[in-house]
Amino acid sequence: MNTPDQIIVPHRLALVAEVTRNMILILGEDGAVEWVNPAFEAHSGYRLEAIKGRMPSEFLAGPCTDQDSLTKIRRHLFCNTEFEMDLLQYNAQGQPYWVHTYGTPVGGPDGTAPGFVLIQSDISDRKNGERGLRIAASVFDRSHDAIIISDQKNRIVDVNPSFTRITGYAREEVLGLAPSILSSGRHSLAFYRTMWQSIEETDHWRGEIWNRRKNGEEFAELLSISRVHLDSPANYYHVATFSDITALKNHAKELDRAANYDPLTGLPNRQWIEERLRAAKLTADRNNNPLFVCYLDIDGFKLINDQLGTDVGDEALRIIGERLNNRLEEDAVIARIGGDEFVLLLEGEQSEADYRRILSVVSDPITLQDTPIMVTASLGITRYPEDNTDAEGLIRHADHAMYSAKEKGRNQYQVFDPGQHAWQRERRFQLIEIAQAIENDEFELHFQPQLRMADSEIIGFEALIRWHHPEKGLIAPGLFLPAVEHSHLESALGQWVINHALAKMQQWQEAGQEIPVCINISAAHMMDPAFVDVLSDCLLAHPSVNPSQVTLEVLESTALEDTKSAANMLARCRKLGVQVALDDFGTGFSSMTYLRSLPVDMIKIDQSFIRNMLSDANDRAIVEGIIFMAQRFRHRVLAEGVETLEHAMALKKMGCDLIQGYGIARPMPAADVLSWLENWQSHARHKSIIHELRSANGQGEGI
């Protein structure tokens, strides 16, 4: 008979197996699982009932599990001998983790059934730490840059082999010394005070410095010092890395006299402006005045070089640089830092009017070789000391802001703030949301009518995309299309528009109305090599749609950089029977080239010129010129953005008979098109264009 102690001990041992954090597996004589404890279930994700009777290697081994280790374990199980080893296993979700495994056979004279007990502990943290240390040690030893590690008192505790190669000092010679052993004596105490102040404030300093090798030879180095905190702010080391740039400095010294100014414009270059910016920061700090760094990029400048030649492009840059230098404030510093990019330093408070004045200096027309060139720019601005970084960082941040300005359209500016990088993350999220919206069919098309004033006939409708967001409601295209531009979704969304526009045309055709439709196509989408074939397939999928009733609208101001390829692509589209229109005509500098080179059927005058043509003589002259050129090239011309009777009548007098805008009707859902068109046709019959423009809009909007 068992004594009480004999009963209690196994029971308590079972409790130990239940509550221990170690993972315990009991295997039978054949090596199959008989029992596992809760810790194993929680850690591996496998329940006992799912693995009972299975060999552990069947479900714990994975692609990176060492097969030799598994073979050794099988040998120990077969020989009924204990073992101890580290092993990489995989949980039920396929995630790897390291375990230290101790295995011992059980069973014997006491009547216990033969088998094996495996006790495992998770050592993933230790393994990962060991791997990190190995990687760090390898980087330290093999880095081509010299590395110095010093303690809180700036005494050297270690250097890498590259340090010895560059300086000539062996590791044993410098341990316990200060890095100042390398000092060349070139730099002032103020230089080092500024350097250490930066380290104290930001935990980092980076710059160029002259030091001295063991043999007395001076050398230049690009040095980066970081303060690395360990367990607490008071426990830290300094890690300095540097590369020998003496050869580069010696070569640059010969060119330095000619290196500070741009040979084309005569303006300072990037090297000069960065030095000037460092000094300007110190002045701004002393005087407690803000400093503005502006990054200016000419919009679409590559087209000037491609269409008119690099000589014309260089002359345009020279003129722009001269204008900026002469027309801005005397204390403004302007530099050309490459290509069509300029950096401006402005001291003291600046306003929106100041930014607009900079843009207006660039956008004034330039006449070269008797050809007027319309140039605009995008401007990014950052403000010091709110943006408290070094000179390179300020220029880089202004550059980021400039790209944000480009996303808003041409001739725009954007002010950078330290949190501006969030826009990149937001754009990624928006693209993900737009991709899901395409998949969920959340987009819809609205249609805006186009009018022929001579007989008050509606000649067609323009298809305009809208996003019917499940939470935000109807979203205008200006709030999501900029994110799509130049992304992987540009062609996908354009294809959605084509398919749905043709589907609506087919529905209207079946209802007895053959309604022409204009479809907006981005230049990048149209220049896709597969575009024409896909368009042909779409037309074949809607056989009742007459291709001649379909007009593809391509923005004249977009990147049709290769006119020859664009002309070939448009010609292929027209062979399918569709028509082609240039949208927003007049906003680009190559309008004449497009008229001469591209096979188009219609020109659409950009609404920005129409809106102000009655009050702005320049805009009126542009509109008259576009109408005249379109007539000479025998293209139909349509004016967008017509909102008043006065605009309509002025256009009619100029010879433009086709109009579109709120004066006729706002864009409407597809379901409203047939009823609106029927109402228009019944009211338009036997009425003059003037009366029609006054009264036809049933909602009382517009003209």
C-alpha positions, 0 to 999 in steps of 0.5 A: 500500500502507498504511504501518504508521502508516496501519493503526495510527491507524484501529485506535486511533481505533476503540479510542477509540470503544470505551472513551470514556464519551461516547456515539457514533452513526454514521449513514448517509447517510439518517440511520439508525443504522449503529453505536453504541459501548458507552457509548451501549448502556450509557447508553440501554439499546438494543443495536446489533442492535435499532436498526441501520437505525432513525432515532434520533428513532424510539426516543430521542425521548419526550413531552417532547423538544423537537420544534423541536430534532428539526426542526433536527437533521433540517435539519442532516442533510439539509443535511450541516452540523454542529450542536451543541445540548442535547436531552432523550432517553429510554432503553429503560426510558422514563426521560428524560436530557439530552445535549449532542449534537455532530453532524458530517458525514463522508465525502469524497475519502478514500473514507469513506462519506457519513454523520454522526457524533453525539457525546453527553455526559450533562448531566442533572446540570447541567440538573437543577442549573440547574432547581433554581437557577431554582426556588430563585431564583423562590421567593426573589424571589416569596416573601411571607415575608422572607428573609435569607441571612447568612454564618458571621459573621452578615453579610447577603449577600442579602435578597429583595424581601419583606424590603424591603417589610416592613422598609423597608430596600433590599437595598444598605443592609443587605448586609454588616451584621448582622441585628441592625440590625432589633433593637427592644431588647425582648428580653434577651441571655438570649433571644438566647443561648437562640436561638443555643444552639438554632441551634448544637445543632439547626441551627434556631430558630423563634419570635416576635420583635419587630423595628424597621422603618427608619422606627422602627416596631416590628413582630412577626414569626414567624421561622424560622432554619436553619443550612444546611451546604454542603460541610463542617460548617465551611462554612455560611450562615444562612437566616432567613425571617419574616412580619409578624404585627403585625396579628395580634398587635395584634388578639390583644392586645385579646383576650389577657386573656380568651384564656388560659382556656377559657370552658366549663371554666375550665381553661387553654387551648392558648396558656397550656399551651404557654407553661407547657410552655416554662417547665416544660422549663427547670425540668425541665432545671435540676432534672434531672427528667423532664416528661410531656406527656399528650394526652387525647381523649374516645372517640366524643364526637361521639355525645354531642352528636348523640344528647343535644345539645350542651348535655349534651355541654358539661356532660359536658366541664365535669364531666370537666375539673373531675374532672381538675383536682380529682382529680389531683396538685396539681402536675399542670397540665390544659388544654382545648385544643379540643373534647373534647381535654385536655393534662396536664403532669405533673412527676416520674416517672410509672407505668402506675398513674398513666396508668390513674388518669387514664383512670379519672377520665374513665371514672367514670359521669356522670349528666345529665338522669337519664341515665347516660353511660359515657365513656372516653378515649384517652391519649397520653404523651410524656416530656421530655427523652427526647423533646427537642423544643419545646413544640409538638412535645411536644404534637404527639407526645403527640397522635400517641401518643393516636391510637395508643392509639385504634387499640388500642381504647377506654380505652387509653394509649400512650407515645410514643418518638422512633421512634414514627412507624414505626408509620405506616409499619408500618401502611401495609406491613401494609395492603399485606400484607393486600391481597395476603392477600385476593388470595391467599386467605390468610384463613380462617373459624373458627366458635364455637358458641352454646348455648341452655341450656334444652335444650342445643341449639346455635342457631348459630355465629359466624364469626370471621376468622383470617389463615393467614400463609404465614410467621407461621402463624395470626394472631388478628384482634386483630393485623390488624383494627385496621390495617384499620379505617377503611382502604380495605380495611375493606369488601373484607375484610368482603365476603370474610367474607360470601362465605365464610361463606355458602359454608360454610353452603351446604356444610353445607346440602348435607351435610344440616345447616342451621346458622345463622351470625352474621357480624361487619360493621363499621359503616363497611362496613354504612353503605356505600350499596352494602352492601345490594345487594351482600349481596342478590347474595351471598344470590342466589349461594348459593340454598340458604342460608336468609337467616333463618339469617344474622345480621349482627353490628354492634358497638354501640360502633362509629361508628353516628353517624347512628342514623336512617341506621343504622336505615334500613340495618338495616331494608333488610337485614332485608327481605332476610330476614337477622337483625341483632344488636348485638355488644359491647352495653353498651360505648357510651353510647347503648345505650338509644338503640340499643334504642329506635331500631335494628331488631335481633333480638338483643343480645350482652352484651360479654364484658368485663362477663361476665368480672367479673360474679361479683366486680364488683357494677357489672358484674353490675348492668350485665349484669342491666340489659342483660338486663332492657332486652332483655326489655322491648324483646323482643330475644333476649339472648346472653352472650359470654365464658362460661367457667365453670359459675358464670357460666352458671348466674348468667346463667340465673338472670338470664334470659339463656338464650343463651351463647357462650364457651370454656366451650362450645368455642373457635373451630374451623376450618370443617372441624371444625364438622360432626363437633363438632356431631354429637358435641355432639348425641349427648352432649347428648341426655337430659342436663341443662344442668349436666352438659352444661356440665361434660362436653361440651367434648371437649378438657376446656377451659372449663366 
